Amino acid sequence: MNLCDISQIKALLARHGFRFSKSMGQNFLIEDWVPRDIAAASGAGPGFGVLEVGPGIGPLTRELSQLADKVVSVELDLSLLPILEETLYDRSNVEIVPGDILKTDIPTLIQEKFPNLTPIACANLPYNITTPVLTAFLEAGCFQSITVMIQREVARRICAAPGTGDYGAFSLYCQVHAKTELLFDVPPECFIPAPKVTSSVLRLTPQPLPEEIDDAAAFFRVVKAAFAQRRKTLLNTLSAAYGSRFSKEELLEMIQSCGLPGDVRGERLGIPQFAALARVLENK
């Protein structure tokens, strides 16, 4: 069965009485180059175990299973389980785990399912859970790489540079924890039902915290404060967050001691500047 052939997909879904769920953000691929290219971009190969989220009817799962030693796919929609049994019946190295990835102990799952294998994550993520899933993947601290298809707008935000309109707190979160790479776009017509937006494939390669960051919690407190009110200057946003500890004059001195102009906005700062500011704030 061609799992990206629209006529075969419709017949398969009709046979199982399946209906798409908007709340689960279900969009199935109908162009076979997409799962093939995503799987290739993931780096899956011999010696690797792949964690997938939301396999749908299994086109990406099949591609990954032809490359990696094992694929474990977590699927929330129980109505897809009998469909996956049919579409993946001949893939002995695939295991479907019913459940919610956001309620899953990912490190424990990886340890149980991929002993002696190098774990990576690869998924066509539902748009509505992109941020929490990526956060969970990065916090799990057990993946060599994370390759996902997500909404293009979010992918660009993750990879955005300081001073650009897309740059924000989540950009910094991802860039602190990983090298971020935009790989390629996938237009809406590659799916049924077709989403209203273009998708992008993104690769995150987890890395140690940059050496400039002494205290990650302190660093992200400053980042959160800086982006809480985007149109305000850094001085005003820090005053709102740290005003009980420091006067505005003291905060201005701290900003300037980091080599920053007093009227700078938070979205102009990169990791080194936020790290320096967090260091000054914590040591006062």
C-alpha positions as CSV (number, residue, x, y, z in Angstrom):
1,M,0.0,0.0,0.0
2,N,1.2,3.5,-0.9
3,L,0.5,5.4,2.3
4,C,0.7,8.7,0.5
5,D,-1.7,7.9,-2.3
6,I,-4.8,9.9,-1.7
7,S,-7.2,7.3,-3.2
8,Q,-5.7,4.5,-1.1
9,I,-5.7,6.7,2.0
10,K,-9.4,7.5,1.6
11,A,-10.2,3.8,1.0
12,L,-8.2,2.8,4.1
13,L,-9.8,5.4,6.3
14,A,-13.3,4.6,5.1
15,R,-12.8,0.9,5.7
16,H,-11.9,1.7,9.3
17,G,-14.6,4.4,9.7
18,F,-11.9,7.0,10.6
19,R,-12.7,10.7,10.9
20,F,-10.1,13.4,11.1
21,S,-9.9,15.2,14.5
22,K,-9.4,19.0,14.4
23,S,-8.6,19.0,18.1
24,M,-5.7,16.6,17.5
25,G,-4.4,18.6,14.5
26,Q,-4.5,15.6,12.2
27,N,-3.2,16.2,8.6
28,F,-2.0,13.2,6.7
29,L,0.7,13.4,4.0
30,I,-0.2,12.7,0.4
31,E,3.2,13.3,-1.2
32,D,5.7,10.4,-0.7
33,W,8.8,12.6,-1.0
34,V,8.0,14.3,2.2
35,P,8.3,11.4,4.7
36,R,11.2,10.1,2.7
37,D,13.1,13.4,2.9
38,I,12.2,13.9,6.6
39,A,13.5,10.4,7.4
40,A,16.7,11.0,5.5
41,A,17.2,14.3,7.3
42,S,16.8,12.7,10.7
43,G,20.0,10.9,10.4
44,A,18.4,7.5,11.2
45,G,20.5,4.5,10.4
46,P,21.8,1.2,11.8
47,G,22.4,1.5,15.6
48,F,19.7,4.1,16.0
49,G,16.3,4.0,17.8
50,V,13.7,6.6,16.7
51,L,11.0,8.1,18.9
52,E,8.1,9.3,16.7
53,V,5.0,11.2,17.9
54,G,1.7,11.1,16.1
55,P,2.4,8.5,13.3
56,G,-1.0,9.0,11.7
57,I,-1.4,6.1,9.3
58,G,2.4,5.5,9.3
59,P,4.1,6.9,6.2
60,L,7.0,8.5,8.1
61,T,7.1,5.5,10.4
62,R,7.7,3.1,7.5
63,E,10.5,5.3,6.1
64,L,12.2,5.5,9.5
65,S,11.8,1.7,10.0
66,Q,13.8,1.1,6.8
67,L,16.7,3.1,8.1
68,A,16.8,2.6,11.9
69,D,17.1,-0.5,14.0
70,K,13.9,0.4,15.9
71,V,11.0,2.9,15.8
72,V,8.7,3.6,18.7
73,S,5.7,5.7,17.8
74,V,3.5,7.3,20.5
75,E,-0.1,7.8,19.3
76,L,-2.9,9.5,21.2
77,D,-5.8,8.7,18.9
78,L,-6.8,5.1,19.7
79,S,-8.9,4.9,16.5
80,L,-5.7,4.9,14.5
81,L,-4.3,1.8,16.2
82,P,-6.1,-0.8,14.0
83,I,-5.1,1.2,11.0
84,L,-1.5,1.2,12.0
85,E,-1.7,-2.6,12.6
86,E,-2.7,-2.9,8.9
87,T,-0.3,-0.4,7.4
88,L,2.7,-1.5,9.5
89,Y,2.0,-5.2,9.7
90,D,5.3,-6.2,8.0
91,R,7.5,-3.8,10.0
92,S,8.8,-6.0,12.9
93,N,11.0,-3.2,14.2
94,V,8.1,-0.8,14.8
95,E,6.3,-0.6,18.1
96,I,3.2,1.6,18.6
97,V,2.7,2.9,22.1
98,P,-0.8,4.3,22.9
99,G,-0.6,7.4,24.9
100,D,-0.1,11.1,25.3
101,I,3.6,12.2,24.7
102,L,3.0,15.2,27.1
103,K,2.2,12.8,29.9
104,T,5.0,10.4,29.1
105,D,8.2,10.0,31.0
106,I,10.4,10.3,27.9
107,P,13.8,9.4,29.5
108,T,12.3,6.2,31.0
109,L,10.6,5.3,27.7
110,I,13.9,5.7,25.8
111,Q,15.8,3.7,28.4
112,E,13.2,0.8,28.1
113,K,12.8,0.8,24.4
114,F,16.2,1.6,23.0
115,P,18.9,-0.2,25.1
116,N,22.2,-0.1,23.3
117,L,20.8,2.2,20.6
118,T,21.4,5.9,19.9
119,P,18.1,7.7,20.4
120,I,16.8,10.4,18.1
121,A,13.4,11.9,17.7
122,C,11.6,12.4,14.4
123,A,7.9,13.4,13.9
124,N,5.3,15.3,11.9
125,L,4.1,17.2,14.9
126,P,0.5,18.5,15.3
127,Y,0.7,22.2,15.3
128,N,-1.1,22.7,18.6
129,I,1.5,20.8,20.6
130,T,4.7,21.9,18.9
131,T,6.1,24.1,21.7
132,P,5.4,21.7,24.7
133,V,6.7,18.6,22.7
134,L,9.9,20.3,21.7
135,T,10.4,21.6,25.2
136,A,9.8,18.0,26.5
137,F,12.3,16.6,24.0
138,L,15.0,19.1,24.9
139,E,14.4,18.7,28.6
140,A,14.6,14.9,28.3
141,G,18.3,15.3,27.5
142,C,18.5,11.9,25.8
143,F,18.3,12.6,22.0
144,Q,21.3,13.0,19.6
145,S,19.0,14.9,17.3
146,I,15.4,16.1,17.0
147,T,13.9,16.4,13.5
148,V,10.3,17.6,13.2
149,M,7.9,19.0,10.7
150,I,6.0,22.0,12.2
151,Q,4.3,25.2,11.2
152,R,6.7,27.4,9.2
153,E,6.0,30.4,11.4
154,V,7.1,28.5,14.5
155,A,10.2,27.0,12.8
156,R,11.3,30.5,11.8
157,R,10.7,31.8,15.3
158,I,12.9,29.0,16.7
159,C,15.7,29.8,14.3
160,A,15.3,33.6,14.5
161,A,18.3,35.9,15.1
162,P,18.3,38.8,17.6
163,G,16.8,42.0,16.3
164,T,14.3,40.2,14.0
165,G,10.6,40.2,14.3
166,D,10.4,36.5,14.9
167,Y,12.9,36.5,17.7
168,G,11.6,35.8,21.2
169,A,11.9,33.9,24.4
170,F,11.3,30.5,22.7
171,S,14.0,31.3,20.1
172,L,16.4,31.7,23.0
173,Y,15.2,28.6,24.8
174,C,15.8,26.4,21.8
175,Q,19.1,28.1,20.8
176,V,20.5,27.7,24.3
177,H,19.8,24.0,24.3
178,A,20.4,23.1,20.7
179,K,21.8,24.0,17.3
180,T,18.8,24.9,15.2
181,E,18.5,24.3,11.4
182,L,15.7,25.1,9.0
183,L,15.9,22.3,6.4
184,F,13.0,22.7,3.9
185,D,9.4,23.8,3.5
186,V,6.3,21.6,2.8
187,P,3.4,23.3,1.2
188,P,-0.2,22.8,2.3
189,E,-1.2,20.8,-0.8
190,C,1.0,17.9,0.5
191,F,-1.6,17.1,3.1
192,I,-5.3,16.0,3.6
193,P,-7.0,17.9,4.9
194,A,-4.8,20.8,3.6
195,P,-3.8,23.1,6.5
196,K,-4.0,26.8,6.0
197,V,-0.3,27.4,6.5
198,T,3.0,26.1,5.1
199,S,5.0,23.6,7.2
200,S,8.8,23.5,7.6
201,V,11.2,20.7,8.6
202,L,13.4,21.7,11.5
203,R,16.4,19.9,13.0
204,L,17.6,20.5,16.6
205,T,20.9,19.1,17.6
206,P,21.1,19.2,21.4
207,Q,24.2,20.8,22.9
208,P,25.6,21.6,26.4
209,L,24.6,25.0,27.8
210,P,26.8,27.8,26.4
211,E,29.7,28.4,28.7
212,E,28.6,32.0,29.2
213,I,25.6,30.9,31.2
214,D,26.4,30.4,34.9
215,D,22.9,29.7,36.1
216,A,20.2,28.6,33.5
217,A,17.3,29.4,35.8
218,A,18.6,33.0,36.4
219,F,19.3,33.3,32.6
220,F,15.7,32.4,31.7
221,R,14.2,34.6,34.4
222,V,15.9,37.6,32.7
223,V,14.8,36.4,29.2
224,K,11.2,35.9,30.4
225,A,11.2,39.4,31.9
226,A,12.7,41.0,28.8
227,F,10.0,39.5,26.5
228,A,7.1,40.0,28.8
229,Q,6.3,43.4,27.2
230,R,7.9,43.4,23.8
231,R,7.3,47.1,22.9
232,K,9.0,48.4,26.1
233,T,12.6,49.0,26.6
234,L,14.7,46.4,28.5
235,L,15.0,48.9,31.4
236,N,11.2,49.1,31.8
237,T,10.6,45.3,31.5
238,L,13.4,44.6,34.0
239,S,11.9,47.3,36.3
240,A,8.6,45.5,36.2
241,A,10.2,42.2,37.1
242,Y,12.9,43.2,39.5
243,G,11.5,46.5,40.8
244,S,11.1,45.1,44.3
245,R,14.9,44.5,44.5
246,F,16.4,47.3,42.5
247,S,15.7,50.9,41.7
248,K,15.4,51.9,38.1
249,E,18.7,53.8,38.4
250,E,20.4,50.6,39.6
251,L,18.9,48.6,36.8
252,L,20.1,51.2,34.3
253,E,23.6,51.0,35.7
254,M,23.5,47.2,35.4
255,I,22.4,47.3,31.7
256,Q,25.1,49.8,30.9
257,S,27.7,47.8,32.7
258,C,27.0,45.0,30.2
259,G,28.0,47.4,27.4
260,L,24.3,48.0,26.4
261,P,22.6,51.3,25.7
262,G,20.1,52.4,28.3
263,D,17.3,52.4,25.8
264,V,17.9,49.0,24.3
265,R,15.0,46.5,23.8
266,G,15.2,42.9,24.9
267,E,14.8,41.6,21.4
268,R,18.2,43.1,20.4
269,L,20.1,40.9,22.9
270,G,21.7,37.5,22.1
271,I,22.8,34.7,24.4
272,P,26.0,36.4,25.6
273,Q,24.3,39.7,26.5
274,F,21.5,38.0,28.4
275,A,24.1,35.8,30.2
276,A,26.0,38.9,31.2
277,L,22.9,40.7,32.4
278,A,21.8,37.6,34.4
279,R,25.2,37.4,36.1
280,V,25.1,41.0,37.1
281,L,21.5,40.8,38.5
282,E,22.2,37.6,40.5
283,N,25.5,38.9,42.0
284,K,24.0,42.2,43.3
